[in-house]
Amino acid sequence: MDDAVATGAATTPAHPSRTALLEAVRADRAGPVASRLLQLARRGSPFVRHDALDLLHSTAAAVGRYWPEAVDTAVDRLADHDVRVRSRAARLLGHCGPPDLVLATLGETADPVVRTILARGLGPAATALAADPVAAVRFLAHLMSLRDAAPAEWPGLDAALFADVREAALHLDPADIGESWGWALYRLGRERHTYALVARLLGDPATRDIGARLARTACHHWRSAAVELLPLLVRHRGPGLTPAFQDAFTTASVSARAMCAHGTALKGLPFTPYPKSHHAVRTRPGAVHDRGSAASLLAAKPIGITRLDRAAEVFGALLDAGPLTFRQAAQLYNLTFRWPGRVQAQCAPLWLRHAGPVALPRLLAVMTPYLDDHGIGEYYLRGLARMGREALPALPSVTALIDRRTRIPCNGSTPDAETALDESLLAAALSARRAIAGTAAPDTPAAPAAPGRVRSVDAPTGDRRKALEEAVRQGHARMVSVLAEGGTDPEQLIGAYDETTPLCLAAALGHTAVAEALLDAGARPGARNRSGHLPLVLAATSGPEGRTETVDLLLERGADIDAVMRGRTALEWAARFGRTHMVRHLLGLGATPRPTAPVQPSPDGP
């Protein structure tokens, strides 16, 4: 082990020596390997001490339990004569030490590097350090306060952050400052303020790189950021492009709108544009089917088929030649409705051709919930585009996807890759909207009611929205109560094609008072809409951090906190979409983390 640490092999990712060492320490923290690692962190050369502390941090982070011996070692090494060793010791103490011990240690050390690293490790507890003598510590304290601050507190915190940012950059990485600051502003929905702050930071040579990092983070969060900020980045780039500016230009180049508007300004600049071919929906070469080959292929497949390569071409050839046989129709039905995914998206337009308009509501009900899925959303959008005019009822869902201000949460290998996934979905949505609206007939007004007839309180209005839907969308709780008194059904189906319920819509929009009025009128807190969505899950995942008040209301009125929707609970959906505050909130309310979260569709969901 000593040789592995001394040569650096133990700190090399995926190296067998590192794997064996970490596994031995995790298995027995009191064993000989762990004891020797603790000794090396105190007695070895500066290089060995540094790497031993790094390994202790990696082990503690993986196990996640308090390790007193490691904490004691970290405290001892805070007085090390080597600054790199002190930094590693502070990082270990900040991660593993109890907050009261970290705060006590902060009061005993004057080293600004150590103080800054310890303050970062404190997380939300760092808000107590707003008067610290080190600017970087004050900056972190103000930043933590900003994350959950009320609007009235924003101006004071903004001024304090900007006053300390230049000096804070001496002890904090500009990339960390830009990313952390950007995340705090994103959580608060302060898009325009972010753009103004980028302009101020770029205008000062001492904070120019921080401004570039903040601009890059903004491009990861907001769709319009690249269009707004690219001219500023070009104007303030300086005589030579720093890595911060190179990265910002690469991220901005992901945006198709930004490149269309400002792409010429980037010509000749030494940066690497993001590859535009990333995550394209690919078509694979293969045999071209006619009616005979398609029929023979399907004859060899079972009726209950759920996967078929080139299904669109196979069934397309058969439908071009005439109606399907009963067996072929059953196979197409299974491919269309059994499981969500690429095959379903490709087969849905074919089932519409076979079954006719009567099948449209059900098809749209299974397609639209996945339009914003970064893995299969493009396939569903292409499917809607192939339906053309028939998919007109889905146009509001497609338009909502296009009109989003923020990027769609997804799981990519890097933030740039996640931004590219959102751009791919946006391009597919724009293409689908053109295909649908380009062939759509203009809306026709509703026929007037016959003389002497009383129009039902649940009847659609001129734009086909029902009165209750209008009240829910606008957040008019009193109007919801009036309609309920007039006999409206609080669980009626609403939406462009009756795909949702008033309570699900109110939960997604965060209209808590409206949701309460619906519950008072008899709506069930756990009733799903036609897409299988639960009001609790919609409230937990909508908005930047979920709808806390609406979640509390639903749980108070009897919603099951561990109810499953498409294989995941509200806690698991909130975790998947990065709603950290909501995850903490649900855990505090008694949500149960499951050992494993199934990823396949659940019988309880669509």
N, C-alpha and C positions, 0 to 999 in steps of 0.2 A: 504493500500500500504506500509506503514512504516514497518509493521510486515513482509510482503513478502520480502522486501529488507533486513531487519535485520536478518531474518532466512536463507537467501540464496535461498529461493524458487523462487524469481524473476529472478535469474540468472541460474536456472536449466532448461536445454533445454526441451521444450514441456510441462513445468509445466503450469497449467491453470492460475496461478497468473502472470507468465511472459507473456503469450499470451495476457491476458487482459490488462496488463500495456502497452505493446508495441503498441497494437492496439489503445489504448486511446491517446498515445503520437503522433502516426502517424496521427490520425484523427484531432488533434488540438494541435499544438505546443504551443499555448498560453493558453491552458486550465488548469484546476486545477491540473491534474495529472502531466503534463509536468512541471508546476511551482514547484510543490512539489519535483519532482525528481531533479530539478536544486538546490533547497534548500538543499536537502540531500547530494548532491555532495560537498557542501561547509561546512555544519555544523554538519554532523553526525560523528559517531566514524570512525576511520580509515577503519574498515571493511565495514561500510556503505558507506563511501565516495568512496572507491574502487569500490564497486558493482554498486553504482549509476552512476559513470563515465562509467563503462562497459555497463550499460543499455543505457546511452546516446549515446555511440558509436554504439551500435547495432541498435538503432533507426535511427541515422543519416545515417548509412550504408545502411539501407533498403530503406529509402526515397530518399537519394542521393541529397538533396537540402541543400544549405547553411543555417546554423542555428546560427545566431549571438550569441544568449544567451548561447548556448552550447560551442561555441568557447571562449566566455568571461570566462565561468566557468573553461574551461580547462586552460586558461592562468593563472587564479587566483590560481589554484591548483598546478601549476608547482613549487611553493615555499613550498608545503606541507612538513611537517617534516617526513612523512612516504614515503619510497622509492617506495612502491607498488602503492600508490596513485599518486605519481609524474609520474610513468611509465604509468599509465592509462590515466592521463591527457595529457601526451605527445602523446600517441597513438591517443586520440580523436582530439587533435589539428592538428596532422599530417594528419589525414584523412579528417577533416572538414574545417580546416583553409585555407585561401588563401596562395599561395606559398610565397608572399612577407611578410606576417605576420609571417609565419613559419621561414623564413630566418632572419627576424628581431629578433625574439625570440631566435634563435640560437646565435645571436650575444650578447645576454644579459645574457645567462646562461652558467655556467661553469660545471654543472653536466654532467659527461660523459654519464650516463645512459639516461638522458633526451635528450642530443645532438644526441645520436645514434638513439633513437626512432624517433625523429623529422626528422633526415636525411633520415631514411627509408621511412617515410611518404611522403617525397618530390618527390620520384620517379626520373624521368629523370632530374629534376631540381637540384638534389644533385650533379651533375657533377661540380657545381661551388664551391664545398667544398673540392677540391683536396688538399688544403694546410691546412686543419683544424688541430688543435693540437691533437685531439682525433684520435687514430689509426683506431677505428671502423668506424668513419665518413669518414676518408680518404679511407678506404677500400670500403665502399659503393659508394663513388664518383668515384673511379677508376672502380668499377664493372659496374656502369651505363655507363661510357665512353666506356668500352670494348664492350658492347652490340651492338653498331653500329659503332665500330671503323674500319678503313681501315687496311688492312694487315700490312702496314708499321708502324702502331701505336701499333701493338700487343706486340712486345718485351718490349717496355717501360712500358706498362700497366701491362704486366705479372710480370715484376720485381717489380713494385710498389705494386701489390697485394700480392706477396709472401713475400715482406719485412714487410708488415703490418699484415699478417694473424695471427701470434702468439698473438700479443697484441690485435687485434680485437676480438679474441675469448673470451676475458675477458668480453665483453659487448654484443656480438652477440652469438646466439645459434649455435653450430656447425652444427646442421641439416639445419638451415637457410643458413649458409655460403656455405655448400656443395651443397645444392639444387640450390641456386641462381647462384653460380659460374658455376655449371654444365649446367644450362639453358643458360647462356651467351655463353659458349663454344659451346653448341649445335646449337644455332642460327647462329654461325659463321662456323659451319661444321668442327670444330677442334677436330676430334675424336682422332687422335694419340697424340695430345698435352694433351688431357684430361688424357689419360693413363699415360703419363710421369709425369703429375702433381700429379696424385694419388700416384705414386711411391715416389715422393719427400715428399709429406705430410705424408705418412705412415712411412717413415724413421725417422721422428722426433716425439718423444713421446708427445711433446706439441701439435702437430697438427694431431696426429694419428686418432682421432675420426672424424676430418674434412675430412681426406682422405677417411675414410670408408663411410661417408655420400656422398662424391663426387662420390665414386665408385658405390654406390647404385643408385644415379641419372643417372650415365652413363649407368648402366644396364637397366634403364627405357627408355633410348633414343636410344642406339645402340645395335644391335644384337650380335656383337662380344665382347661386353664389359665384359660379365661374363667370357668368355673363357680367355680373356686377363688378367683380374684383380683378378680372384679367387686365383691363386697361390700367388699373392702379399698379399692379405688379410690373407691367412693362415699363411704366413711367418711372418707378422708383427702384429699378433693378440694380442701379449702380454700374460702375465700370466693368466689373466682372461678376458672373453669376456665381453666387455662393450655393452650396448644396441645398440650403433652405429654399432658395428661389428655383433651383432646378426641379426639386420635388414638387413645388407649388405649380410650376408650369406643366409638369407631367400630369398632375391630378386634374388641373383645369382642362387639359386637352381631352379628357374623357368626355366632357360635355359637348354634344353635337351642336347645341345652340351657341355655345361660347365660341367654338371653332368657326361656325358659320359667320358670326358677327365680328370676331376679332382675330381669326386665324392668321390673317396676313401680317399682323403685328409680331407674330412669333417667328416669322421666317428669318433664318440666319442665327437665331439664338441657340447656344450650345446646351440643349437639353434633349431628353429622349421622350418623344410623344408616346402616349399609351397606345398599345396595339389595338386597332379598331376591330379586328377579327375575333376578339375574345368573346367567348360564350355565345357564338352564333348558333342558331338552331340549324343543324346540318341535315341534309338529305343524303342518304347513302345510295350508292349505285347498286343496281340489281336488275333482275329480269323484268321486262315489260309484260304485263299480263293482258290476255284477252279473255273473252268469256269462257272459253274451254279450259285454259290453264288455271283460271281463277276457280272455276267450279271443281276441277280435279283437286286443287290444293285444299279447298274447304271440305271436300268429301273425305279426305284423310284426317281431318281434325275432329275432335269431339264437339258435341253441341255446347258443352259448358266451357268452351275456350275462353281464356281471359287475356291471352297475349298472342299477337300475330304480327310478324314482321311485314311491313309495307301494307298494313290493313287498308289504308285509304285507297291504294291502287287496286287491290284485290276486289274490294266491294264496289269501287268506282267502275271497274270494267263490267261487273255484273249489272249494276244499275243502268249503265249506258245502254246495255243490250236489252233490258226489259226488267220486269219485276223479279224480286227474289223468291226462291222457293221457301216453304215453311222452315225447313232446316237451316237454310242460309240466314233467314231473318232471325231465327233464334240465336244463331252464332253472333250476328251483328248486335243483337240486343245485349248479350252477355258482355261483349267487348265494350259496349257503350255505357252500361249502367252498373257493372259489377264493381270495378275499382277505379278510383281517380288516377289520372296520370296521362302520359303522352298518348297512349292508345285511345283512351276515352275521348280526349280532345280531338283526335283525328277522326274518330268514328261518329261523333255527335252530328256533324253536318250530313253524313251519309244516312244516319237514322232519320233525320228530318226529311231527306229525299224519299226514303222508303215509307215512313208513316204519315207524312204530311204535317200541316200546321198544328193539328191536335197535339202533337208531341212537343211543341215548342216550349210551353211553360216548364215541363219537367226537365227538358234539356238545359234551358237557361238556369234553372235552379241548381243543377249539378255543375255547371260550368263557371258561373260568375264568382263563387266563393274562392276560386283558385286563380283569379286573374292577377293577383299581386304576389303569387308564389314565385319566388326567384328560381325555383327548379323547373316548374312546369307551366308557369303563367304564360310564357310566349306561345306554347302550343295551343292553349285555350284561346288566346287572342287571335291566333291564326285561324282557329276553328270558327270563331265568330265572324271573322272577315270572309271566310268561305260561305257563310250563311247569307251574307249580303243583307238585303232589305229585311229578310226574315228575322234578323237579330236586332231589329230596331228597339224592342223592349230592353235590351241589355245596354243600350247606349248610355244611360245615366251612370251605370257602373264603370264603363270604359272611360267616360268623361271624368268621373271622380278620380280614377287612377291617374289620368293626365294632369288634373288640376292640383294634385298634391304639392304642397310647398316643400315638404321634407322628403328625403330619400326613403325608400321602402327598406325596413330592417331586413337584413339577409345575412347569410353566413358565407363569406368568401375567404380566400386565403390571405388577403390584405385589405385594408380600407379602400385602396384604389380598385381592387377587384370587386368589392361590394358596390362601389359607385358605378362601375361598368355594368354590373348586373342590373342595377336600377335603370341605367340608360338603355339597356337592351329591352327591358320591359316597357319603358316609355316609348321607344321607337315602335315596338310592336303594337302598343295601344294606339298611337297616332295612325298607324297603318290600318288598324281595325276600324277606327272611327271614320276614316276616309272611305273605307269599303262599305261600311254600314250606311253612313249618311249620304254617300254619293249616289246610292240607288234607292234611297228612302223617299216615299211620297210625303208631301207636306202634311203636318198634323191637321186633322179635320176637327172642327169644333163639335162638341157634343150636341146632340139633337135636343131641342127644348122639350120640357115636360109637357105632356098633353094637358089641355085646359081642364081644370077641376081636379087634377091629380096632385097629391102631396108628395114631394120628393123625399126619399128616405134620407135620414141623417147620415147613413153610411154610403150614400151614392157618390160616385166620383164627381169631381168638379170639372171645369172645362178642359184642364190639362191632364185629366184622368187621375188626379190625386183626390183622395177622400178628405173630408173635412178634418177627421181626427189626425190623419197624416200631416196635414198642413200645420195643425196646432202643435204636434209633437216636434216637427222640424224647427218651428220658430220658437220653441221653448215656452209656449203659453200654457202654463199649468192650470190657470183659472178656466181657460177655454176648454181644456180637456175635461175638467169637472162638469162644465155646463153641458158638453156633448154627452157625457156619461149619464147625467140626469135626464137628458132627452132620449135615452135608450140606446146609445151607440154601444157596440160590442167592443170591450177593451182588448180583446184578443183577436180581432179581425185581421185578415191579411192585408197588408198595405205594400206600397212600392210599385215600381213600374210594371211589374208582372206578378204582383202578390207574393213576393218572395220572403217578406219579413213580417214582424209584428210590431205594434207600437212600443211595447216595452223594450224589445231588442234595439229599436232605433233610438229610443231615449237613452238607453244604457251606453250605446256607442257614442252618442253626442255629448254625454255627460250632463243631461238635463235632469238633475236629481229631483227637483220639484215636480216635473212632469211624470217621472217614474213613480213618485209617491202617489200622485193623483190616479195613475193607472192602476196601481196596486189597491188603492182604496176603492176603485170601481170594480175590482174583482179579478184583475189580471194575476196570473200565477207567476211567482218569482222564478220558477224553474222551467217555464214553458219555452220550448224551442221554436224557432221559425222554420220555414220550409227547407232551409239549407242546413238545418241541424244545429244552428248557433244557439248558444246559451247566453242570456242577458248578462250573467256574472262574468263570463269570459270576455264578452265584448267590452264591458266596463273596465275590466282589468287590463286590457291590451290597447285600448284606444287612447289617443293623445300621447304626448311625449312621455308621461309617467303614469298613465292610467287614470281612471276616474275614481278617486278614493272615496268621495262622499257617496257616489252611486253604489259602489261596492258595499260600503257599510249599510246602506239602506236595504239592498237586496238580501244581505245576510241577516239583518234584523227581522226581515219579513219572511224568512224561512228558506232562502236559497241554500242549496247544499254546497259548502265550500270546496268539497272534493269531488263534485260531479265531473264526469268525463265528457269531453267533446272532441270527437275525432282522435281518440286515443290519449288525450292529454287533459289534465286538470287546469283550472284557472292559474294555479301557481306555476305549472309547467309551461303554459302558454306565455305568461308574463316573463318567465325566465328566457324563453326562446326569443322573445322580441326585445330583450334587454331592458325591461322595465324594472330597474333595480329597486326603486322606492316601493313599487307595488309588491315585489317579491317580499321585501322586509315586512310590509304591511300585512300581507296575507299570512306570513309565518306568525306574526304577532297575534293574528286572529284565530290561529289554530289550524291552518292548512297543514296537511300531512305530506312531507316530501316522500316520494316513493323511491325504492332502491333503483328501479329502472323505469324509464318512460317509454312505452311502446310507440313505435313510429308508424305502424301500419294503421289504416283506418279502423275505427272502433265501431262495434255494432250500435253504440249509443250516438254516433255521429253520422254524417252523410257519407 
